[in-house]
Amino acid sequence: MSCGNCFETIFEGSNYCPLCGSRAVSPSSVAEKPPGDCPRCRSKLTMIEVDSVRLHECERCAGVWCDVDTFESICSEKEGQAAVIKRLGDMGGGEHPSEIRYVPCPACGVLMNRSNFARISGVVIDSCKPHGVWFDAQELPNIVRFIQKGGLDLAREKEKRQISEDRNRLKQEQFTASIDRLRTPATAEYKGSGSISVIREFIEFLLD
């Protein structure tokens, strides 16, 4: 199963994505609905087959609709990536929208979320967690190129570093708070068993 927001792999039984923290959506809860019209220009979407990959393309603006499972396979399979680049990478195609505008999911009509794919790709995609992802002209090939250059591995490493930095900062804040409490002049609050409790807390922090 993959995250509907960043498409990181989520192990079965997990409630949240380990990369971005979004709540997991079980495949059994995904309603299988055919896509409607293009969310950008309201033109009809046409199904195209890129080798074994099925996509829905707008002939007018060159946008592409992709369900979650298909996008997951594109992200993980080199054959599918090569096919996407071959079919869509050099097409150029319709106009890329100049204004930022939230668009409805072709399957359910609910406004989709906008997010920078993998946080560092620079490609902002529109996604509906239960149903799929909308790519404006050339966004899907650009994401494939990002993946082929090792972008997902870089994103994971950056996320790990951020988690480590956050953990170290929290420990430093706890350390500083413990020092401040030890330096506080003894009052009724800290006398007797209270001061012992503070010292024990400080020692436990050092041993952590």
N, C-alpha and C positions, 0 to 999 in steps of 0.2 A: 504494500500500500504506500502511496506517496502523499506528501502534503499538498493540499490544494492551493496554498499560498506561494511557497517557494519550491515545491516539488522535491524536497529532500525525502529520502526513504524513511518511512515510519514503520517500526516493527509492530507486528500484530499484537494487540492488547494495549498498546500505548495510547494515551489520551491526547498527547500533545506532540508537536513536531520538535525534534531535538535541536533543529537549526534555528527556526524563527519563533517557536513557541505557540504557533497557531493550533487551535483545537483540531484533532483528527476527525475526518469524516469517513465513516465506514463505507466500503463499496456497496454493501447491501442497502444502504440508505440513499444511494444515488438513483434518481429517477431517470430511466432511459427514455429521453424525449428527442425527437428529431429537431434539428435547429430550425429556427424561423428565418426571418429576413436579416440582412446585414445590419448590425447595430449602428453603423456609421451613416450609410446613405439609404438604408431601407430597401436596397435592391435584393433580388433573389440570390440566395446562396446556392452554388452548384457543387456537387460532390466531385472531387478529383481523387485519383489514386496515384500515389507516388510510391512505386514499387508495391510493398505490402501495406503502406501507410495510407489511410483514408482521411482526407481533409475536406472542408467545405470552404470554397473560395468565392469571393465577390468579384465578378468580372469588371465591375465599374471602378471600384477603388482598390482592388487587388489585396484586400484584407483577407485573413484566413481564420476560420473557426476550427478549434481542435479540442476534442474531449480529453478528460484528464488522463485516461489510460493510454491513449494514443500519444499524448505529449510525454508521458513517462517513458514510453518505449523509444521515442525519438531521443530523449535525453540519455538513454542508457545503451542504445544500439548504434554502432558506427555505420551500419548499412543504411539505416533509416536517415541518419544525418547526411550521408553522402547523397542520398536520393533527394532530400529536401534542397540541398545546395544546387544540385544539378537541375532540378525542376523550377525552383523559385528564386535561386540566388542571383541570376542574371536577368530576371524579367523586368526589373525596374518597376513598371506598373503605375498604379494610380497615385493620386496625391496623398501625401502623409498629412494628417490634420495639423494645422498650425496652432490651434487653440486647445487648451486642456479641457476636456469635456468627459464626464462620466457617461458611459453608454450601457444600455440594458443587455442582459444576457439573452442571446437568441433563443435559448431553451425555455427559460422561466420568466423573462421580462424584468427581473429585479436588477437594479443598477449594480454593476460589477465594481470590484475593488481595483484600484490602481497601485502597482508596486514595482519597484526596481528589481528585476529578476536576479535572484541570488544576492541582492543588495549591492553588488559591485559591478554588474554587467553594463549599466548605463542604458539598458533597454527596459522601458516602462511598459508593462503589459496590463491588460484588463482581464481579470479572472473572476469566475464564479466557482466557489469551492465545490459545490455538488456536480457541476455540469461541464466546465471546461474553461478554455482560455481564448481570448480574441487577440489576434496579432494584426496590427496595421501593416501596410505595405512594407515589406523587407524586414520586419521585426523578427519573424521566425528564422530566416536565414542568418540574421545577425546573432541571435541566441545560439544557433548551432555553431557558428564560428567561435563564439565565446567559449562554448563547451569544448570544442576541438582544441583550443589553445590552453586547456587546463583550468578554465575559469571556475568550475565547480570545486575543484580541489583547493584553489586559492581562497574561495569563499568559506570553505570549511575551516581552513587554517586560520583565517581572519576571525571567524566566530570563536574558535577555540582560544585564540589569544585574548579576545575581548572578555570571554568568560573568566579566564585566568586573571586578567587585570582587575575585573570587577571583584573577584574573590579576594585578591591581595589587598585591594582598596578597603574592602569591608573589614578584613582582619586588622588593617592598620587603624581604622576608625575605632574598632573594638579595643585595640591596644591603647590608643590615646585616651579613650574613655576610662579604661581601667587605671591608667597612671593618674589621671585627674582625680579619680575617686580616692586613690591612695594618698594623694597630696592634700586632700581636703581636711582641714582641722577637725579633730575628734569632736563630735557633738553627741547629743543623746541618741541620734539616729545611728551613729557608727560605733558607739561604745559597746564593749563586751562582745557578744556573739555576732553582732553586726559587722565589726571590723574583721573578725575571723572569716566571715562569709565573703567579704570583699577580697581578702588575701587569697582565699581558696579559689575564687573566681579567676583571679589574676594568674595563679599558678596553672590552673586548668587551661587557660588561654595559651600560656607558654608551651604547654605540653601538647597542644593540639597539632 
